[in-house]
């Protein structure tokens, strides 16, 4: 039986239009926090218990900094938005100092092999992951109107951190994307005929600002699901976007088929996009803007995987061996 308390928190987040993935993550950490405190009700806990839990994550579970930050955000929401008893701004807890992993990058030849072998049903989103450096959810959530064929770019709305950005679009994908738009339109024509069809899901206050937008084609998903479904928490019949696990499984299966030695995931294509841009001489600020990083230091991590070595530094061993070969 599900906890009535956690169900209430879930419903409160849906009422505030939080993404389902965010809701799931927040509920996970709130539940973990409750179990850490021996199922003591969060209303009877506050700063001290939160500090102990966050320190436990750093000292015992040794989670990554981003994971600890996510757990903190979940508890901040719980106390500020749900329990109306905000935490202090000066929480004193052990911050995790686990070093982030270097990104896994594959070579251009490996990218070509991977994209060639990917099943056609999921290949176009994968081409966008590499060709435009998109995150997985950015790709599957694309709307028809996000593709700018005139200026060969893609508009990304409400990305990580709530930021918007415009990214490059390879002209070689123009024809495939136009075909995908036509395919999505066929679904749209069938859906719009149904009297109980509520249109596409619109986040935040867009449905209020644009009352007719939910049934306009341009707002519909570029990669629609093959099945209609009920919107979580409501009885609204909608057509969602394709599920991200389809792409994740396709990439892992294809990488295994090609006997790649590296652990390849959807994010590997985004990492490879950034690294290959830098290899071709792109300015790091340009790469930062394409990726949507707030901090240039996040982008600089890609310089550590370039073939020339960390930050493009040539190893002195290369000169030593070159001289030895010359003197032979």
ABEGO torsion letter per residue (X at the ends): XBBAAAAAAAAAAAAAGBBAAAAAAAAAAAAAAAAAAGGBBAAABBAAAAAAAAAAAAAAAGBBAAAAAAAAAAAAAAAAAAAGBBBBABBBBBBBABBBBBBBBBBAAAAAAAAAABBAAAAAAAAAAAAAGBBAAAAAABBAAABBAAAGBBBBBGBBGGBBBBBBBBAAAAAAAAAAAAAAAAAAAAAAABAABAEBBBBEAAAAABAAAAABAAABBABBBABBBBBBGBABBBBBBBBAAAAAAAAAAAAAAAGBABBBBAAAAAAAAAAAAAAAGBBAAAAAAAAGBABAAAAAAAAAABAAEBGGBBBAAAAAAAAAAAAX
